[in-house]
Structures are given as structure tokens and as C-alpha cells.
């Protein structure tokens, strides 16, 4: 699965970080921690910026966060944006 990040310092905007699928029964907090570590490692290996201020882009499908499945529909994306205030 692909995840990504936006760096608040250098403005790098990526969505090509390979991460594992969320394990059955794995809490979202643990999965977010894993994805954050992978994105941080990716950022440090590709950019001279050494900040820890990354906005993480979690992989999301019609089956949930970090779970393989069909892409979100345009309606689901619009609903998410509405919920996030954007």
C-alpha cells in the first residue's frame, strides 16, 4: 500500500511510501505510528530537511484505513472532505 506526507518545513509532498496493510484487529493508533515512522524514514533519506513536522497521508480504501480494497468513490471522498472541514 502507498502512504505519503507533506513536510511543513521543506514543503515536500509525496504519496509513494510503501507501507504494510493494517493487521486484523490492529488499532488505528498503532498503524498510524507505523506509517509515520515509514514516512519519516523516507523523508530523511530523500531530503536534506531534518524536521519531524510531517502531515501524514494514510492509505484509505472502501474497506477502511490501511486495508486493501476498492478505491473510495467520489461521493465518499466528498463526504470525507466535508467531515474534515474542507
Residue, then its C-alpha position, 0 to 999 in steps of 0.5 A: x500500500x502507498x502512504x505519503x506526507x507533506x513536510x511543513x518545513x521543506x514543503x515536500x509532498x509525496x504519496x509513494x511510501x510503501x507501507x504494510x496493510x493494517x493487521x486484523x484487529x490492529x488499532x488505528x493508533x498503532x498503524x498510524x505510528x507505523x506509517x509515520x515512522x515509514x514516512x519519516x524514514x523516507x523523508x530523511x533519506x530523500x531530503x536534506x530537511x531534518x524536521x519531524x513536522x510531517x502531515x501524514x497521508x494514510x492509505x484509505x480504501x472502501x474497506x477502511x484505513x490501511x486495508x486493501x480494497x476498492x478505491x473510495x468513490x467520489x461521493x465518499x471522498x466528498x463526504x470525507x472532505x466535508x467531515x474534515x472541514x474542507 
